[in-house]
């Protein structure tokens, strides 16, 4: 009854229910209540000309030093860890507050020496927020966060972060049914970073290109990009790049990604690659494990191994529900319809 009255505008959502629904649906308060920021006049300044307040905020932004930037980055890392293990739905308000703090610090920082480190922190936080929005099914919010990430990366003069934001934004296009346009955007990201990026970033960009090519039905281009990714990945178990903390990628992660792409192509080799990745995946990557089980279900469906596909879909559904991943649940539902 309440849901019907909320939808028909007969009852407003109380703060009590709004707090519950935001976590359940992964929405911001404005998205839930369908409200937009007021376009009315700004409140009157505290002084006649407003300069005192402006200078106060500029001084506050100018005092953001290395320790504060580190605190911002530590907060992003904490939110990234929580997202990886528990999902994005319960982090919407925390993530929104974090981005607001970073944007305020950047908007009132004057000199490039003060702006660049804050802009870099904002770029990393914005791509995380955007990926969380994709996972929650909030595609417009994801797009806006990626636009913010790109602006911040340009302000920071950080082509690696710009390329990463562009390539992740291509997934929004893919989810919207435009994978070929997503391929073009990933390739533009590769041109943006040129040869200046780290080997790990280049491997990530090639793997993203391969996945989007698979969705676009570009099988030959997909395999070429996969080969380039495998040739670019640095050896060893380390998965973080000191210059690109937004990316987790090593041989084990790439094997999982390769299996996902091969499953999309209907390649029988996908099963072997995916089971190898399942054995080596970090237990804290709960959402990634859900995706891996969905990949295995798709690979088994391609081989008409329906019992195995059913088992992996059950595991994928459980893990997707645990993290509240709308994106993964949608994929599980589509695969289930093929059984």
N, C-alpha and C positions, 0 to 999 in steps of 0.2 A: 504494500500500500504506500509506504514512504517513497520507494523508488518511483512509483507511478506519479505521485504528487510532485516529487523533485523534477521529474522529466517534463511534466506539464505546467510547471511554474506555479502550482497551487501551494507549495510549501517551500520555504528556503532551507538550505542545508545548514544545520546548526554547527557551531564550532566543534562540538563533541563528535558528531558524525563525520565532519570534514576531516578531522585528524585521522579517523579510521580509514576513510575512503582514499585519502591521499596515499597512505602506505599500501593499501590494497591494489590501487590502480596505477601507482607510480606517476601521479599527476602533481603539478604545482597547485597552489590554492587558486590562482587565477584561472587555470585551465579547468579545474573542478567546478568552480562557481560561474564559469563562462564570463569572467570580467576582464577588462583590459585596463591598463594604467590610465588614469585620468588625463585627458588632453586639455584640461582647463588651465587657468593661469597659475603660475607658480606662487607659493606663499610669499607674503611680503618679507623682504630681508629684515634682518634684525637691526641693521643700521640704515641710514638714509640712502647710502649709495651701494651697500652690499660688499664693498671692498674688504672690510675687516674680516667678514666671514670667509671670503674667497682666499685671502692671504693666510688665514688660519688653516684652511684645508691644504693649501699649497705647502705650508710649513710642515704640516703633519705628513704629507706624502714625501716631502724631501727628507724626512727623518727615517724613512724606511731603509734600513741598512741590510747588510748581509744576514744578520741574525733573523730579521723579520722575513726576508725572502726565504730563508731556510725554513722558517716556521710555516710559511705558505706551502712550500713544496712538501714538507712533512705531512701537512694536513691532506694534500692531494694524494700522497702515497697511502695514508691511512684509509682514505675513502676508496682508493683503488683496491686495497686489500679486502676491505669489507664488501665491496661490490663483487669481487671475484668469488668470495666464499658464501655470501648471503644474498646476492642479487641487488638490483638497483632500486626496486620499488620503495624500500624503506629509507632511501638516502636522498630523496628528491629535495626536501627542505634544507638539509645540511649542505647539499651540493649547490643549491641556489644561493644560500648565504655565503658560501665560500667564494663563488664567482663574483658576487656583489662586492665583497671586501677587496678582491683583487682588482676589479674594474675601478673602484673608487681610488685605490692607491695609484693606478695607472693614469686615470683621468686628470689627476692633480699633480702628477710628477712633471717637472718642467724640463730638466736637462737630460740628454740621452743617457748619461751615465747612471741616472736614477731610473729612467724608463725601461731600459733594455732588460735588466734582470726581472723586473716585475712583469713585463710583457711576456718574457719567456715562461715564467711561472703560470701566467694566465693562459698561454697557448696550450700548455700541457694539461691544465685543469679543464679547459673548455673542450678538448677532444675527449677527455674522460666523460664529462657531462653529456656530450653528444652521443657517445656510444651507449651510455646508460639510457638515454632517451630512445634510441633505436630499439634497445632491448625491451623497453617498456611500451613500445608501440606509439610513442609520441614523435612522429616523424618531422612535423614542422618545428618543434622545439629542437630536435637534433640538427636540422638544417641551419637554424639560427645560431646554435652553439658552434657549428663548424665555421660559419661566416665570422663569428667572433674570434675563433682560434686562428683563422687565416689573417685577420687584421692584426692580432697580437703578434703573430709570427713575423709579419712584415715589419711591425714596429720594432721588434727585437732583432731584426736583420738576421733571422735564423731560417735559412732555406730548408734545413732538414725538417724542422717543425712545420713549416708551410707545406712541404711535400706530403708529410704524414697526414695533415688535416685534409688536404685535397683528396688523397687516396681513400681515406676513411669516408669522406663525404660521398664518394662514388657509390658506397654501399647503400646510401639513402636512395640514389637513383635506381639501383638494382632492385631494392625492395619495392620501389614504386612502379616497377615493370619496364625500366629503361636501362637494361644492362649494357647495351652497346654504347650509350652515352656515358655510362660509368667507365667503360674501357677507355674511352677518349680522355676522360678526366684523369684516370690513373696514369696514362701515358704522358699527359701534360705535367703531372706531378713529377714523373721521372725526368722530364726535360728541365723542370724547375730546379731540381737539386743537382742535375748534371753529374759531374764526377766528384763533387765536393762532399757527398754524403758518405757515411760509414758503410762498410760491406754488409753489416747486419740490416741497415735500412734498405739498401739496394735489394737484398734478398727478400725483405718484407714486401717491397713494392712489386717485385716480379711475381711473388706468390699471390698478392692481391690482384694483379693483372690476370694471372692464370685463372683464378676463381671467377672473376667477372667475365672472362672470355668463355669459360665453361657455361655460365648462365646465358651468354649471348649466342651460344651454338657455334663458337669459333674454335673448333677442336684443334686445328693445327697450330693456331696462335697460342692456344692454351698450353699445349705440350712444349712449345718453344719457351714460353715464359716459365714453366715449371723447371725445365732444364737450366735456365738462367738462374733461377732461385737456388737450386741445389748447388750450382757452381759458385755462387756468391756467399753462401752462409759460412761464417767463420767456424773452424773446428772447435770442439770442446763442449762442455755442458753449460757454460755461462750463457744466460739468456738476456741479460740487460747490457745496454750500451751506455757508458757514462755520459755520452752526448745526446742520447735519445731514450730517456727512461720510460717513455710512453709505450715502448715496444718490448714484448716478450718473445724472443725467437732464438731457438737453437736447433740442433739436428732433430731432437725429439719432437719439438713443436712443429717443425717443418714437415716431418714425416706424417703427423696428424693432418696437417693442412693439405699435403699432397694426396693423402687418402681421401679426404673430403672432395677434392677436385676430381680425382679419378672416379669417385662414386657418381659425381654429377655427370661425368662423361659416359657412365655405364661400363667402365673398364673393370674386368674381372680381377685385375691386380690390386684393386682398392682394398679388398678384404685383408690381404696379407699385410699391407702397409698400415691399415687401421688397427689391427690386433696388436701389431708391434707398438704402435703409439699408445694403445690402451694400457699396456704393461708399464710403460715408462712415464705416464702422465702424473704430474704433481697432484696429490690428493686435495690441495687447497683450491685447485682450479675446478670448482664445482660446475659452473656453467659450461666451461669448455668440455668437461666430461659428458654433460648432457648432449652437447653437440656431437661429440665423438660417438655416443651410442646411436644418435640419429643417423650419423654417417654410415655406421655399420648396418643399421636397419635398411637404409637405402641400397647399400651394396648387396646385401642378401636378397632384397626384393628383385634387383636386377638379375640375380642368379636363380630366381624362383625358389629360394630357400625360406619359405614363409614362416616356419616355426622359429628359426633363428631371428628373422626380422621381427617377429612378434615379441620375443624376449628382449631385444634391444630397444624396441619402442617403449616397452613397459618401463625399462630403466631410464630412458630419456625423459619420459613423462614425469616420473617421480622426481628426478633432479631438476627439471624445468619448473615444476610446481614449488620445489624447495626454494629456488631463487626468484620465483615470480616472473620468469622470463616469458613475456608475451610472444617475442620472436621465436623462441624455441618451441613453445606450445603450439603456435601456428604451424610450424614445420612438422611437428609430431602429428597433428591432426591431418595434414595433407598426406603424409606417408601412411597413416592408419587407413585412410580412404582407399588405398591401393591394395590392402590385404583382402 
